[in-house]
């Protein structure tokens, strides 16, 4: 076994629970603008909210929870798109001593029912009236007495304003007593995993998990997360990564704006002008592809290709400098980079608001060349890795120490071990204590380490390189063991491909299903759960190049011999998780005939 650790940079002494982060921030900078809130009365206008104003809103709502009967340790569900009120409800729940149960706003009624029943939710907050109705229906079908469901949207009754009004008689002393009830080792939240390979499990994260991650990550990335910086959160706040980021920014004074509709992000960046963004790799691929399409429209495809090559070379040069290597002047490269900066790169930075200094990429593997490209245009990408069970980030590249193609070393206070079979194991301050159902814990831990289910290795600088999922490994009829991740992620770097699924378990050779991105392919996705084969020779010829490029990167026995292009409903929550990860087993079940046809 091989392992590496990073010592903690912050102590948790002096903090009783997560709420102390907000209390400390109010004491340090009460009038600092903590949030920018989209003003519904004036679309496109963003209203500043100070730390004190946010804390007052949190306290008022927490008093409403207490008045309605919420007791210490009671679970409160929040089901809403990403918005400012989500942040208020999150902190208010902790101020009331409750445990937060996030539910994705896109969840089906059966998923809502299952979470509400399993977690024993007592009170719920919905983003819209429709969300609140789903939660009330789940209460009706669940055992026990519920306290009710309210909505963030304004309503004649049952809104957050009504909850706040009901808490008018709760004293500050009573709220303070309730706020300080939970200790570091008490549960802070129960997060239900997306379940790409099985049924969702309730992950219990403690106040210690959050405090350890927030304080240590803020220390490690202090030059990024800072008072005079700002970010836009458009990832789902039901995901622990977005909530962790929110707490880090709140504790560090970094201004936050929320967007509930990711499709509006680009149009909003020019107004909000963030210094830091957190995205999934697909966003970066689409930004690069969109720039290439615009160049093609102007007959500049060949010029754009040279610009991309120059950016990647410049990115490699920057990483060599990070490693302390001696790098020559490279005058020709410098001149090319200066030229393409004037023609292309400056405009790309402007599209992102003109102030972005760093981008954090997570949630899926990022192609190394995409990372190098953005480094080359002047916007370094920090790729990280984590799971719900590790309170999001477990490893991460650091400013001045970025190695594209890796997800970086363990973050402060965490240890990564590579088991003899290649599985990535984790231990440390962010690693959870166990699932809500103890029966799930048996196979989740070994020798005090959490089994991530991911395969990986450590490079000579202690950076983790991910190599796939244990459960995704394919064994062909020839006995060859294949990890499909590298091949799949390479094909997925093509903007036309939303997901690539390698198949071949027990078969004589490997094949693949290429799931089109409906938006990029300008094709209507099927509904009703169907997976439809696309018979388009021109499209197939285009995608053959992506397959050939991926095949060139792997051994002959790991190359895909045949593939089929398909369309699927990527809004189908039975097929795709809320974090846009494809459920491989569901795909293969629905596409049995399509897969079999690849072996005729």
N, C-alpha and C positions, 0 to 999 in steps of 0.2 A: 504494500500500500504506500502511496505517496500523498503527503498532505502539506498544506501551507496555511499560515495564519497571519492576520494583521492585528496588532494590539489595539485596544480601544483608545480613542482620542478624547473621550469625554466620560466623566463620572456621573452617576445617577443620584449621588447624594444630594439631599435638599429638595428632591422632587417626590411628592407623595403619589401623584398620578398624572395623567395627561393634562388635566385642566390647569395644572401649575404652569404649563407652558404659556397659556393665554394670560394668566394672572401676572406672570413675570413680564410679559410683553407690554401689558397695560401699564405696569409700574414704570417701565423703562421708556416707553414712547407712546403715550396715550393719544396724541394728536397725529401720529404718523398714519398716512393712508395705507390701509391694509388690503382693501378690496376696491375694485372698480365694478360697479353693478349696472347692467344694461337697464336703462330707464324705459319701461314699457310705455310711459306717456309720451316720450320723445324718442322714437326709434333711432338708433345710431348714436345716441347720447349716453355717455357713461358717467354715472354718479359716484363720486368718491365716498368711501365709508372708512372712517378712522378706526383704529384699534379699540378705542373706548366705545364708539358707537356699536361696533360688532359685539363687544363684550356685554354691553347693555341689552342688545337684542337676544343674545344667548341666555343671559340671566332671566329675562322676562319670560322666554319660552320655557326655560327649566322650571320656573315657578308654576307655569301652567301645567306641566307634566306632574309636578308634585300635587297640585290641587286636584287633578283628575284621578289621583290614586296610585301613581307609579311609585313602587317601592325599590329600595336598593337591590340591584341585581336583576331587576325585571328587564326582559328584552323589549326593545323598541325597534320596529321595522321602519326603514326608509326606502321608499320605492319612487324614484323620480329621476329625470334626466339631470345632467350636470348643471347646477345653478347655485346662486348665492345662498338660497334658502336651505339647500342641502347642507352647506357648511354650518349654518346656524343650528339646524336640527341635530347635526352630529355632535357638536360641542355641547348643546343644551342637554342632550341625553346623558352625556357624561357628567355635566353639572348636577343633574338630578340623581346621579348614582346608578344610572341604568346601563345596560349592555346593548350596543348598536348591532342590528341585523340588517345589512344592506341587501336590497333586492334589485336586480337589473330592471330598468323600466320597460324593457322589451320582453320580460318573462311571460310565459304562457300561464293561464289560470291554474293548470295542474302544478306548474313549478312554484307558483305563489302559495298554493295550498300546502304543498309539501314542506316548504321552508317555514311557513307560519306554524304548522303543526309540530314539526321537529324541534324548532327553536323555542316553542312555547311563548310566542310573541304575545304581549299584553296590550300594547298600544301601537298604532301605526300612523305614519305620515306618507301621503301620496303626493306626487307632483301635481296631478290634475284630478278632476272629479272621477275620471275613468279609472285612474290608479286607486283612488280611495274606494271606489265601488268594488274593485277586484279584492282589495284587502278586507273589506267588510264581508264579502262573500266567503273569503277564506276563514274568517273568524266564525262565521255561521257553521262551517263544516268541521271546525277544529274543536277538540275537547277543551274544557275550561272556560272561565269567564274573561272576556276581553273588555278593555276599557274604551274601545272605539277607534275610529280612523278619521283623520283630518287631512285637508288638502292645502298645499302651498299656494295654489291659485286662489284669487279672491272669490268668495262665494257668499251667498246669502246666509248660510250657516255651515258650520263644520270646517272653517278655515283656521289657519294658524293664528289669525287675529282673535278668533274666539277662544283659542287655547290660552293665549297671552292674557286676555281679559279675565279668564277664570282664575288666574294666579295672582290677582291683585292683592289678595289678603295674605299671601305667603310672605313671611318676613325675610329680611336679608340674613338674619342669624340662622333661620331654618335652612335657607339655601346654602349658606356656608357649611353648616353641619353636614348637609347631604353631599355637597361637592367634595368634601374631604373624607367621605366614607370609604371609598375604594382605595386599596393599596396597590403597589406596583405589581403584586402577584395575583391580583383579581382580574377576571375576564373583562376586557374592554369591548370586544366585538366578536361576533360569530359570523365568519364569511364562508359562504357556500361556494366550493370550487366549481369551475365551469364544466368539468367532467368530459374531457375529450375521449377518454378511454373507458369510462364507467360512470356510475351514478354519482352525483355531487355529494360531497362530504362537508360537514360543518367544521370549519377550522377555528379553533378557539385561540384568539390572540389576546395577550395580556397588556396591561398598561406598561409593564416593563419592556415588552417587545417593542411597542411604539416609542417609548422614551429613549430606549437604547438606539434604535434606528435613527430617530429624528436628530438627537444630539450628536451622534457620531458622524452621520452623513453630512449634517450642516458643517461640522468641523472639517471634514475631508474636502468638501466642495465650497469652502467659504468664499473663494474668489468668484464663484458663479452665483450662489445664493446669498444675496447681500441686500442691504437696505435701499440702495439706489437702483436696484434691478426690478424687473417685473416679468411676469409670465402669464400665459393664457392656458387654462386647463380645459381641455375638451375631451379628454378620455373620461369614461364613465366613473363617477365617484363611487359607484358600487364596487369598483375594483380597488384593491388595497394599494396599488401603486399610486393612483390619483389621490387617495386620501392621505397616504404617507407624504407625498409631495406637498399637499396642501398644508399639513402640519409643519413641515420643514420651513416652508415659506412664511407661514404665520409666525413661527418662533423666531425667524431670522429677520423679519421685517420686509420680506420681498412682496411686492404688490401683486395681487391675484385678480384676474378676470376670468369669468366662467362663460363657456359657450356650450349650449345644449345640442346644437346641430353642427357636426363636424364639417358639413359642406359649406358653412359660412366662414370658416376659419380664414382662408386666404383673403377674402374680401374685408375682413376685420383687422388683419395684421397691420395694415397701413395706418389705421386709427390708433390701435393700442401700442404698436411698436415695441414688442417684447424684447428683452435681452436674453431670454432663455425659453426653450420650448421642449416639451416631452412628446414624442411621437412614436408611432409604430413604423417599422421599415417601409411599409407600403406607401406611406405619405411621402417619404424621401424619393422612392422610386417614381412616384407620379409627378413630383416636382421636376425631376430630371427629365422624365419622358415628355412632359408638357413643353419644356424648353426646346427639346429636340424636335418636337412636332412644329413649333413655331419657326424654327430654323429651316425645316423642310419646306414649309409653306412659302418661304422666301427664296427657295432654291439654294440654301446654304448647308445642306446635309453634310457635305464633305468638310466644310469649314467647322461645323459643329463637332464632327467626329475628331478632328484635330484638337479642338478645344477641350473635349472630354479627356483625350489622351494626355494633354498638357496638364490638366487639373490633377489627374491621377498621379502623374510623375511628380508634380509639385507636392502633393500629399505625401508620397513616399519620402521625398526629400525632408519634409517637415518632421516625419516620424523618425527618420534617421538622426536628425538633430536632437529630437527628444531623447533618443538612446545614447546621446553623447558621442556619436560617431563624427569623424572629421568629414565635412562635406565641402566639395569645391564650389567655386563661384557659379559654374554652369551658366555662362552668359546667354547662350542661345535659349535655354529653358526660361531664364528670367525674362528675356525679351518677349518670348511667345506668351508667357503668362501675363505680362503687362498688356499685350495686345488684346488677348481674349478677355481680360478683365474689363477693358473698356467696351468691348463688343457684346459680351454675354454676362460675365460673372457679376458685375456691378448691378445689372438689372435683376438677376436672380436674388441677390441680397435685398434689393428693394422690394421684391415680391414678398419676402418674409418680414417686411417691416423696416428694414434698413439698420436695425440695431442688434439683431440676434448675434450673440457672441459664441454660444454653444447650443447644441441640440443633444438631448438624451434620447437614445433609441432603445426600445425594449419591447417585450411581448412576442418577438419572433427573431429568427436569425437575420442579421443584416449582411448583405453581400459586401465583401471587403472592398471591392472597387467602388461601390456606392459611397462607402465611408471615406475612402481616399479622395473621391471626386469632391465631396463637400468640404473636406479639409483643404483641398486645392483651391476652392473658390473663396476661402476665407471664413468658413463656418464649420469648425471642428465638431464632429459627432462623437459623443461619448456613449459607447455601447455598454449596456449592463445586462445583468441576468438575475432573476429571482423568481420566487413562487409565492403564492398566497401563504404557504406554510413557513416562509422565511420573512414574513412581513415585507414583501416585495424585495428590494435589492439584496442580493447575496454577494455578488461581485460587481465590479465596475471599473472601466478605464478612468483615469484621472487626468485633469488638465496637466499638460506637460509630460504625460506618460501614456499616450494613446497608441495602442497597437491594433490596427484594423485586422479583422478576422478573429479576434479574441473578445471575450467579454470581461477582460481585466482580472485583477487579483481580488481576493476576498476584501470586502470593505471592513473598516475598523470594528473590532470586537467579534469577528467571524472567522471560522476555520472551514476550509474545503479539503476533503480527502477523496482520493480516487481509489475505489475498491479494486480488488484483483480482477474483477470482471469488467472494469471500466465505468461502473456507475459512480455518479457524483454524489458524495455524502456531505452533509452540512451540520455545523454545530455553532452555537454562539448566541449573542444577545437578541437577534431577531428571530431565531428559530422557535416555532410554536411549541407548546407543551403537550399537545395532543388534540385529537378530534373530539367532537361532542359525543360521538358514540365510541366508547373505549374499544369496541371490537375492531375498529379500523386501525388501532394503534399497533397491533401485533406485528404486522409486516412493514410498518412505516419507519421503524427505528432499528438500528443495529449498533451495538457498543456505544450507545449514547449519541449516535449521529442519525440525522434524518435522511432517509433514502429518497432522493429527489426523483428517481425514475429516469433521469437523463444520463446519457453517456458523454464522457469527456476526458480530457487529458490536460496536464499542466505543462506549459512551455518552459524554456530555460529561465524565464524571468518571473515565473510564478503566475502567469496569466492563464485563466481557464479558457480552453478551446472546446466548444460543444460539438458533439459528433452524432447527436440523434437521441431518440427515445428508446429505452429498453424494450418497450412493448411494440415498437414499430419495426423491430429487426425482422428481416425476411430471410427464410431458409429455403433455397430452391431445391428442386428434386435432385440436383447434383451434389447437395450437401454444402453448397456455398452460403455462408452467412453474410448478408448485405445490410448495411445501415443506410437507409435511403435519404437521409437528411441533406447531405451535401448536394446530391443530384437534384432533389426537389427544390431546394432553396435557389440553386442556380437557374433553373427553369422559371421559377417564380419571379426572378428579377426582370423578366420580360413583362412590360406593362399590360400585355394582353392576357397574361395568365394570373388569375387570382389564386389558384391553388394547384399544385401538382401532387398527384398521388401515385407513387410507385407500387406496383403489384407483382406478384410472382411466387407467393408462398406455395411450396410444393410443385412448382411448375418448372419446365426445362429452361426457361429464359425469363428475363424481366420485361414488363410492359408498364404502361402508365396511362392514367386518365389526367388530362389537362383541362381544368375547370376555367372557362373564360371569365374575364372581368367584364360583366355586361356593359358597363359604362364605356370602357375602352374599346370594346368590340362593336359597340353600337347595335347590340342585339338584345331582344327582350328575353328575360329569364323566364323559365317555366314556373308554374305555380302548382300547388298541391303535392309537393314533395317529389315530383318527377325529376329525373336526370336525363336530359335529352342530348342525343348525339348530334353533332354539328357536321354536316357534310359539305365542306367548302374547300375545294382544291387550293385556291389562292391562300386562304388562311392556314391550311395545313402546311403548305410550302413555307410560309413565313415562320410557323412554329417549329418546323423541322430544323431550322437554323438554331433555335434555342435548345432543342434536344441535342443536336450535334455538339454544340458548345459545352453542354453539361456532360455528355459522354466523353468528351476529350479530357475532362478533369478527373475521371475515375478509371479504375482498372477495367480491363475488357470484360471480366466476369460480372462487373457491377453496372454495365451499360444497358440502357433500355433499347430493346430491339424494335418494339412496336408501340404505338400510342394512339389514343382516340381523344378527339376534342369534344368536350361536352359543355352544356349549360346547366346550371342548377340555381335554385332559389336561395340566394345567400342571405335572405332575411328569415329563412326558416330556422327557428331556434332548435328544432330537432336535428338539424344538419350542421349548423354552425353555432359555436358558443358566443356569448355576448362580447367576448374579446376577439371575435372573428377568426377563431381557430376551427378548422374543419374537423368534424368528428369522423375519423377514418372508418370506424366500424359501421357507422350508419351509411356512409357513402358506398362501401363495398356491399352492404346488404341490398341497397336500392339499385346498384348497378351490376348485379350478378350476371345478367345476360350480356351486358356490354363487355365485362371483363372476360367472360368465357369466349366471346367472339374474337378476342385478341389471340386466342390459342387454337383457333380452328385452322 
